[in-house]
Every structure is written in structure tokens, then in C-alpha cells.
């Protein structure tokens, strides 16, 4: 996982765009949206309504802690 990509929130936590997180997790963007809506993965909503996935959530899924 390349942690040099993504954005940082105000606490310095790395946030991935849905497209970036979906590529890392090998799932579709639609699946990530569904998981966010169902509460299976934590996502952050920006003021413009766009979603971001914290790096910790991507790690959790990669380590078998999710779908």
C-alpha cells in the first residue's frame, strides 16, 4: 500500500479518495459506497459531500477485518 498518495485531514490522518481505496482493496467504487452506507467501513464526508476513506480502514480491510 502506497501511503504517499491520498489527502491528510486536519489531524494528519491520511485519507484516500474512493478510487484510490478501491484500487488498493480490489473492489469497485460502488462497493465502497455501499460499505460506507451500511457502516461496514468508516468514511469521512468532506464539506462538498465527497467521501474519503481513512488509511486505518484500508489497513483493517486488508488485514481481514472486513468484507
N, C-alpha and C positions, 0 to 999 in steps of 0.2 A: 504494500500500500504506500503510495507516494504522498506523504503528508506535506509536501511543499505546495500542493495545489489547494484550492478552496479559499475561503474567506475567514477572517477572525471576528468573533463578536467582541463586545466591549470588555468582557472578562479575559479575552485572549484565547478562548476556545475555538479551535478550528472547525469551520462549518463547510460542508460540501454542498454544492448545487445538486439537485436531484439527478441530473445527467451524470455527474461525476460519481456520485454514490452508487447509482445503478450500474455503472460500468465496473466499479470495484466489486460490487456484490453479485454481478452477473444476473441481474433481474431487470425487468423493464421499469421505466419511469412510472408507468401506470400502476405497477405492483407497489412501488414505494409510496405513491399517493394513497393507495388503498390501505397499506400498513399504517400510514400516518393517521388516516381517518379512523381506523379500527383501534388505534392505540398500541399497536404491536411494535412500533418504533417511534422514538421521540423525535419530533421535528420542531424547528423554530420557524415562526412566521415573521417575516420582515414587514415593516410598515406598508410596503407596496403589495403585500399579500403573498409574495413568493415564499416558498418553503426552503429551508436548509436543514441538513442532517448533521448533527454533531459527530465528530470523529469517534468519540467514545461509543456511539450507537453503531457505527460501521464496524468497529472492532468487536463489539458484542455479538453482532450477527455473524461475522467471520469466525468467531470462536465457538459457534454453535449455540449461542444464546437466543436464537430466534428462529424464524421460518426456515 
